[in-house]
Amino acid sequence: MAADLGPPAPVLTQRQEARRRRILHAGAQLAGRGGFEAVQMREVADAAGVALGTLYRYFPSKVHLLVALMEDQLQRLHAALRRRPPSAGCADRRVAETLMRAFRALQREPHLADAMVRALTFADRGVSPEVDAVSRLTTAIILDAMRLEEPTRDQLAVVRVIEHTWLSALITWLSGRESIAQVRRDIETVCRLIDLPEADPPDGAA
């Protein structure tokens, strides 16, 4: 059972992609300086050199923009991990190392991290495609660390629990309620689920 990668994203022209990159960069700069509240769509448009109406065609709200920024950050991490994958012999240690690398990358810009995480938590159904893209990418990063191409249903269930724990640990760290050491302990603990035996199929199941 392979992970569902969903429909492909619409193909942008080179000019459209360059414009989208400018918008993402402008949003990241504003969020990096002042967090979620600092990202105002008119200021993003001005910084990116696009009309406000153009900005809204790419990103209907700042939540859409910030969730897209999270996807962009994870894409960069995924590429870096493929160039230099975790080297531990055990899958649980590889996944823990991977998630701590992701955490440290976000830790370098805490205001940006806080803005992106707040956008994820505020996202409603209108942002579902963007949130789903972030989830699929996070799943792909974890499965790569596990070195799995065809995960079972039980393995995907474990991955979801790991994802939820990582995001929860990130939220509590950003709010000042959890230390980095505790984040590591939480991640290492949940990653041990990877080594638990899978549930036996019910009687009569194939």
PAZAPA-4460 file (N, C-alpha, C; in steps of 0.05 Angstrom, whole numbers, plus 32768, in hexadecimal, padded with zeros to 4 digits):
% residues 206
    n_x    n_y    n_z   ca_x   ca_y   ca_z    c_x    c_y    c_z   seq   type   mol
   8011   7FE8   8000   8000   8000   8000   8012   8019   8000     1      M     A
   8013   8027   7FEA   8023   803F   7FE8   8015   8057   7FF3     2      A     A
   8025   806B   7FFC   8019   8084   8006   800C   8093   7FEE     3      A     A
   7FF5   809F   7FF3   7FE6   80AD   7FDF   7FF4   80C8   7FDB     4      D     A
   7FFE   80CD   7FC3   800C   80E5   7FBD   7FF9   80FB   7FB3     5      L     A
   7FE0   80F5   7FAD   7FCC   8109   7FA6   7FD1   8112   7F89     6      G     A
   7FBF   8125   7F80   7FC2   812E   7F64   7FDA   8140   7F61     7      P     A
   7FE6   8141   7F49   7FFD   8152   7F45   7FF6   816F   7F47     8      P     A
   8009   817F   7F4F   8005   819C   7F51   8004   81A8   7F35     9      A     A
   7FF4   81BD   7F30   7FF3   81C9   7F16   800E   81D3   7F0D    10      P     A
   8014   81D0   7EF4   802F   81D8   7EEA   802E   81F5   7EE4    11      V     A
   8042   8204   7EEF   8044   8220   7EEB   8059   8226   7ED6    12      L     A
   8055   823C   7EC7   8069   8244   7EB4   8082   824E   7EC4    13      T     A
   8098   8251   7EB6   80B0   825A   7EC4   80AC   8276   7ED1    14      Q     A
   809D   8287   7EC3   8098   82A2   7ECE   8086   82A0   7EE6    15      R     A
   8071   828F   7EE5   805F   828C   7EFB   806E   8280   7F13    16      Q     A
   807F   826D   7F0F   808E   8261   7F25   80A1   8275   7F31    17      E     A
   80AD   8286   7F21   80BF   829A   7F2C   80AF   82AE   7F3D    18      A     A
   8097   82B5   7F34   8086   82C7   7F44   807D   82B9   7F5E    19      R     A
   8076   82A0   7F5C   806F   8292   7F75   8086   8291   7F88    20      R     A
   809E   828C   7F7E   80B6   828B   7F90   80BA   82A6   7F9D    21      R     A
   80B6   82BC   7F8F   80B9   82D7   7F9B   80A5   82DB   7FB1    22      R     A
   808D   82D2   7FAC   8078   82D5   7FC1   807F   82C5   7FDA    23      I     A
   8088   82AC   7FD6   808F   829B   7FED   80A7   82A8   7FFC    24      L     A
   80BA   82B2   7FED   80D1   82BF   7FFA   80C9   82D7   800A    25      H     A
   80B7   82E7   7FFF   80AD   82FF   800D   809E   82F7   8027    26      A     A
   808D   82E2   8024   807F   82D9   803C   8091   82CE   8051    27      G     A
   80A6   82C0   8049   80B9   82B5   805C   80C9   82CB   806A    28      A     A
   80D0   82E0   805B   80DE   82F6   8067   80CD   8304   807C    29      Q     A
   80B4   830A   8076   80A3   8317   8089   809D   8306   80A1    30      L     A
   8098   82EC   809D   8092   82DA   80B3   80AB   82D7   80C4    31      A     A
   80C3   82D5   80B8   80DC   82D2   80C7   80E1   82E9   80D9    32      G     A
   80D8   8301   80D1   80DD   8319   80E2   80C8   831C   80F8    33      R     A
   80AF   8315   80F2   809B   831A   8106   8086   8305   810B    34      G     A
   8089   82ED   80FF   8076   82D8   8104   805C   82DB   80F4    35      G     A
   8048   82CD   80FD   802F   82CB   80EF   8022   82E6   80EA    36      F     A
   8021   82F7   80FF   8013   8311   80FD   8021   8323   80E9    37      E     A
   803B   831F   80E5   804A   8331   80D3   8045   832C   80B6    38      A     A
   8038   8316   80B0   8033   830F   8094   8018   831C   808C    39      V     A
   801A   8333   807F   8002   8341   8075   8003   833F   8056    40      Q     A
   7FED   8338   804A   7FEE   8332   802D   7FF6   834A   801C    41      M     A
   7FEE   8362   8023   7FF7   8379   8014   8015   837D   8016    42      R     A
   8020   8379   802D   803E   837B   8030   804C   8365   8021    43      E     A
   8041   834D   8021   804C   8337   8011   804D   833F   7FF4    44      V     A
   8036   8349   7FEA   8035   8351   7FCE   8049   8366   7FC7    45      A     A
   804B   837A   7FD8   805F   8390   7FD3   807B   8385   7FD3    46      D     A
   8082   8374   7FE7   809D   8369   7FE8   80A3   8357   7FD1    47      A     A
   808F   8349   7FC6   8093   8336   7FB0   8092   8344   7F95    48      A     A
   8089   835E   7F95   8087   836C   7F7C   8070   8363   7F6A    49      G     A
   8059   835B   7F77   8042   8352   7F68   8029   8361   7F71    50      V     A
   8015   8362   7F60   7FFC   836F   7F68   7FEE   835E   7F7D    51      A     A
   7FDE   836B   7F8E   7FD1   835C   7FA3   7FBE   8347   7F97    52      L     A
   7FB0   834E   7F82   7F9F   833A   7F75   7FAE   8322   7F6A    53      G     A
   7FC6   8327   7F60   7FD7   8311   7F57   7FDE   82FF   7F6E    54      T     A
   7FE6   830B   7F84   7FED   82FB   7F9C   7FD6   82E9   7FA4    55      L     A
   7FBD   82F4   7FA4   7FA6   82E4   7FAD   7FA0   82CD   7F99    56      Y     A
   7FA8   82D0   7F80   7FA4   82BA   7F6D   7FB7   82A3   7F73    57      R     A
   7FCE   82A9   7F7E   7FE1   8294   7F86   7FDA   8288   7FA1    58      Y     A
   7FD4   829B   7FB4   7FCE   8293   7FD0   7FB6   82A2   7FDA    59      F     A
   7F9F   8295   7FDD   7F86   82A4   7FE4   7F87   82B0   8000    60      P     A
   7F99   82A8   8011   7F9B   82B4   802C   7FB8   82AF   8036    61      S     A
   7FBE   82BC   804C   7FD9   82B8   8057   7FDC   829C   8063    62      K     A
   7FC6   8290   806B   7FC8   8274   8074   7FD1   8262   805C    63      V     A
   7FC5   8266   8045   7FCE   8257   802D   7FEB   825C   8028    64      H     A
   7FF4   8275   802A   8010   827C   8025   8023   826F   8039    65      L     A
   801C   8270   8052   802E   8265   8067   802E   8246   8066    66      L     A
   8018   823A   8060   8018   821C   805D   8029   8215   8045    67      V     A
   8027   8224   802F   8038   821F   8018   8056   8223   801F    68      A     A
   805C   8236   8030   8077   823A   803A   8081   8222   8049    69      L     A
   8070   8216   8059   8077   81FE   8068   807D   81E7   8054    70      M     A
   806D   81E4   803F   8073   81D0   802B   808D   81D5   801E    71      E     A
   8093   81EF   8018   80AC   81F6   800B   80C4   81EF   801D    72      D     A
   80C2   81F5   8037   80D7   81EE   804A   80DC   81D0   804B    73      Q     A
   80C6   81C1   804B   80C8   81A4   804C   80D4   8198   8032    74      L     A
   80CE   81A5   801C   80D9   819C   8002   80F8   81A0   8003    75      Q     A
   8101   81B6   800E   811D   81BB   8010   812A   81A6   8022    76      R     A
   811D   81A1   8039   8127   818D   804B   8128   8171   803E    77      L     A
   8113   816A   802F   8112   8150   8022   812A   814D   800E    78      H     A
   812F   8162   7FFF   8145   8162   7FEC   8160   815E   7FFB    79      A     A
   8163   816D   8011   817C   816B   8021   817F   814F   802D    80      A     A
   8169   8143   8036   816A   8128   8041   8171   8113   802C    81      L     A
   8168   8118   8014   816F   8105   7FFE   818C   8107   7FF7    82      R     A
   8197   811F   7FF9   81B4   8122   7FF4   81C4   8116   800A    83      R     A
   81BB   8119   8023   81C9   810F   803A   81B6   8102   804D    84      R     A
   81AE   80E9   8047   819A   80DB   8057   81A4   80D3   8072    85      P     A
   8192   80CF   8085   819B   80C6   80A0   81A9   80AB   809D    86      P     A
   81BD   80A6   80AE   81CE   808F   80AB   81CA   8079   80C0    87      S     A
   81B9   807E   80D3   81B6   8069   80E9   81AC   804F   80DD    88      A     A
   81B3   8039   80EB   81AC   801F   80E1   818F   8018   80E5    89      G     A
   8183   8023   80FA   8167   801D   8101   8154   8032   80F6    90      C     A
   813D   8029   80ED   8129   803B   80E1   8120   8050   80F5    91      A     A
   811B   8048   810E   8111   805C   8121   8126   8072   8126    92      D     A
   8140   806B   8126   8154   8080   812A   8157   8092   8111    93      R     A
   8154   8086   80FA   8155   8096   80E2   813E   80AB   80E1    94      R     A
   8126   80A2   80E8   810F   80B4   80E8   8113   80CA   80FD    95      V     A
   811C   80C2   8115   8121   80D6   812A   8135   80EA   8121    96      A     A
   814B   80E1   8115   8160   80F3   810B   8154   8106   80F6    97      E     A
   8144   80FB   80E4   8137   810B   80CF   8126   8121   80DB    98      T     A
   8115   811A   80EE   8102   812D   80FA   8111   8142   810B    99      L     A
   8127   813B   8117   8136   814E   8126   8145   8161   8113   100      M     A
   814D   8158   80FC   8158   816A   80E8   8143   817E   80DE   101      R     A
   812B   8174   80DA   8115   8186   80D3   8110   819B   80E9   102      A     A
   8110   8191   8101   810B   81A3   8118   8121   81B8   811A   103      F     A
   813B   81B0   8117   8151   81C3   8118   814F   81D8   8102   104      R     A
   8146   81CF   80EA   8143   81E2   80D4   812E   81F8   80DB   105      A     A
   8118   81EF   80E6   8103   8202   80EE   810C   8213   8106   106      L     A
   811C   8208   8117   8126   8215   812F   8137   822E   8128   107      Q     A
   8144   822D   8111   8155   8243   8109   8145   825D   8104   108      R     A
   812C   825A   80FC   811B   8272   80F8   8100   826E   8107   109      E     A
   8101   8272   8121   80EA   826B   8132   80D1   827C   812B   110      P     A
   80D4   8295   8123   80BC   82A5   811B   80AF   8299   8102   111      H     A
   80BF   8291   80EF   80B4   8285   80D6   80A7   826A   80DD   112      L     A
   80B5   825A   80EE   80A9   8240   80F5   808F   8244   8104   113      A     A
   808D   8257   8116   8074   825C   8124   805E   8265   8111   114      D     A
   8065   8276   80FE   8050   827F   80EB   8046   8267   80DA   115      A     A
   8058   8256   80D1   804F   823F   80C0   803F   822C   80D0   116      M     A
   8047   8226   80E9   8038   8213   80F9   801D   821F   8101   117      V     A
   801B   8238   8107   8002   8245   810D   7FEF   8243   80F5   118      R     A
   7FFA   8247   80DD   7FEA   8245   80C5   7FDF   8229   80C2   119      A     A
   7FEF   8215   80C7   7FE6   81F9   80C6   7FCF   81F4   80D9   120      L     A
   7FD1   81FF   80F1   7FBC   81FA   8105   7FA3   820B   8100   121      T     A
   7FA6   8221   80F2   7F8F   8232   80EC   7F81   8229   80D2   122      F     A
   7F8E   8219   80C2   7F84   8213   80A7   7F68   8205   80A9   123      A     A
   7F55   820F   8098   7F3B   8202   8097   7F3A   81F1   807D   124      D     A
   7F22   81E8   8076   7F1F   81D7   805F   7F28   81E4   8045   125      R     A
   7F27   81FE   8044   7F2F   820C   802C   7F4D   8209   8026   126      G     A
   7F5C   8202   803A   7F79   81FF   8037   7F81   81E1   8037   127      V     A
   7F6D   81D0   8035   7F72   81B3   8036   7F87   81A9   8021   128      S     A
   7F86   81B2   8008   7F9A   81A8   7FF5   7FB7   81AF   7FFE   129      P     A
   7FBB   81C7   8008   7FD6   81CF   8011   7FDE   81BF   802A   130      E     A
   7FCB   81BC   803D   7FD2   81AC   8055   7FD7   818F   804E   131      V     A
   7FC8   8184   803B   7FCC   8169   8033   7FE8   8166   8025   132      D     A
   7FF0   817A   8017   800B   8179   800A   8021   8178   801F   133      A     A
   801E   8188   8034   8031   8187   804A   8032   816C   8057   134      V     A
   801A   8160   805C   8018   8146   8068   8025   8131   8057   135      S     A
   801F   8131   803D   802B   811D   802B   804A   811F   802A   136      R     A
   8053   8138   802A   8070   813C   802A   807D   8132   8043   137      L     A
   8071   8138   805A   807B   812E   8074   807B   8110   8074   138      T     A
   8066   8104   806A   8065   80E6   8069   807B   80DC   8057   139      T     A
   8080   80E8   8040   8095   80DF   802E   80B1   80E1   803B   140      A     A
   80B5   80F6   804A   80CF   80FA   8058   80D3   80E3   806C   141      I     A
   80BE   80DD   807C   80C1   80C8   8090   80C4   80AD   8083   142      I     A
   80B5   80A7   806D   80B8   808D   8060   80D3   808A   8053   143      L     A
   80DF   80A0   8049   80FA   809F   803E   810D   8097   8054   144      D     A
   810A   80A3   806C   811B   809C   8083   8118   807F   808B   145      A     A
   80FF   8075   8089   80FA   8059   8090   8103   8046   8079   146      M     A
   8109   8052   8062   8111   8043   804A   80FB   8030   8041   147      R     A
   80E3   803B   8040   80CC   802C   8038   80C0   8038   801F   148      L     A
   80BB   8027   800B   80AE   8030   7FF2   8091   8027   7FF2   149      E     A
   808B   8011   7FFE   8070   8006   7FFE   8067   8001   801B   150      E     A
   8060   8016   802A   8059   8012   8046   803E   8004   8049   151      P     A
   803B   7FF5   805E   8022   7FE8   8064   800F   7FFC   8072   152      T     A
   7FF6   7FF4   8076   7FE3   8006   8083   7FEC   800B   80A0   153      R     A
   7FF7   7FF7   80AE   8000   7FFB   80C9   8018   800E   80CA   154      D     A
   802A   800C   80B6   8041   801D   80B6   8039   803A   80B0   155      Q     A
   8025   803E   809F   801B   8059   8099   800E   8065   80B2   156      L     A
   8000   8054   80C2   7FF4   805D   80DA   8009   8067   80EE   157      A     A
   801F   8058   80F0   8035   8061   8101   8041   807B   80F8   158      V     A
   8044   807E   80DD   804E   8097   80D2   803C   80AE   80DA   159      V     A
   8022   80AB   80D9   8010   80C0   80E0   8013   80C8   80FE   160      R     A
   8016   80B4   810F   801A   80BB   812B   8035   80CA   812F   161      V     A
   8049   80C2   8121   8063   80D0   8123   8060   80ED   8119   162      I     A
   8052   80F1   8103   804D   810C   80F9   803F   811D   810D   163      E     A
   802A   8112   8119   801B   8122   812D   802C   8129   8145   164      H     A
   803D   8116   814E   804E   811B   8165   8062   8131   815E   165      T     A
   806E   812F   8146   8082   8143   813E   8076   815F   813E   166      W     A
   805E   8161   8132   8051   817C   8130   804A   8186   814C   167      L     A
   8040   8174   815D   8038   817C   8178   8051   8185   8188   168      S     A
   8067   8177   8184   8080   817E   8192   808A   819A   8188   169      A     A
   8087   819E   816E   808F   81B8   8163   807E   81CF   816E   170      L     A
   8064   81CA   8170   8052   81DF   817B   8058   81E5   8198   171      I     A
   805D   81D0   81A8   8062   81D5   81C5   807D   81E2   81C9   172      T     A
   8091   81DC   81B7   80AB   81EA   81B9   80A8   8207   81B2   173      W     A
   8099   820D   819C   8096   8228   8193   8088   8239   81A8   174      L     A
   8076   822C   81B8   8067   823B   81CD   8077   823D   81E7   175      S     A
   808F   8231   81E7   80A0   8233   81FF   8099   821F   8214   176      G     A
   8089   820B   820E   8080   81F8   8222   8090   81DE   8222   177      R     A
   80A3   81DC   820F   80B3   81C3   820D   80CF   81CA   8204   178      E     A
   80E3   81BD   8211   80FE   81C2   820A   8106   81B2   81F1   179      S     A
   811D   81B9   81E5   8126   81AA   81CE   812D   818D   81D7   180      I     A
   8137   818A   81EF   813E   816F   81F9   8124   815E   81FA   181      A     A
   810E   816B   8203   80F5   815C   8205   80EA   8155   81EA   182      Q     A
   80ED   8168   81D7   80E5   8162   81BC   80F3   814A   81B1   183      V     A
   810D   8148   81B6   811C   8131   81AC   8112   8117   81BA   184      R     A
   810D   8118   81D4   8104   8100   81E2   80E8   80F8   81D6   185      R     A
   80D7   810B   81D2   80BC   8104   81C7   80BF   80F7   81AB   186      D     A
   80CF   8102   819B   80D3   80F8   817F   80DF   80DC   8180   187      I     A
   80F4   80D9   8190   8101   80BF   8192   80EE   80AA   819D   188      E     A
   80DD   80B2   81B0   80CA   809F   81BC   80B5   8096   81A8   189      T     A
   80A9   80A9   8199   8095   80A1   8186   80A1   8091   816E   190      V     A
   80B9   8096   8167   80C6   8088   8151   80CA   806A   8158   191      C     A
   80CB   8064   8171   80CE   8048   8179   80B6   8037   8170   192      R     A
   809F   8044   816A   8088   8035   815F   808F   8027   8145   193      L     A
   80A3   8031   8137   80AA   8025   811D   80B3   8008   8121   194      I     A
   80C0   8002   8137   80CB   7FE7   813B   80B7   7FD4   8148   195      D     A
   809F   7FDD   814E   808B   7FCB   815A   8080   7FB9   8144   196      L     A
   807A   7F9F   814B   806F   7F8D   8137   8054   7F97   812D   197      P     A
   804E   7F93   8114   8034   7F9B   8109   801F   7F88   8113   198      E     A
   8006   7F93   8114   7FF0   7F83   811D   7FEA   7F6C   810A   199      A     A
   7FE3   7F55   8114   7FDC   7F3E   8104   7FC1   7F44   80F6   200      D     A
   7FBE   7F3B   80DD   7FA4   7F3F   80CF   7F8F   7F2F   80DD   201      P     A
   7F76   7F38   80DC   7F60   7F29   80E9   7F5C   7F0E   80DB   202      P     A
   7F50   7EFB   80E9   7F4B   7EE1   80DE   7F3C   7EE2   80C4   203      D     A
   7F46   7ED4   80B1   7F39   7ED3   8097   7F42   7EE9   8084   204      G     A
   7F52   7EFC   808E   7F5C   7F11   807C   7F73   7F07   806B   205      A     A
   7F76   7F12   8054   7F8B   7F0A   8042   7FA6   7F15   804C   206      A     A
***
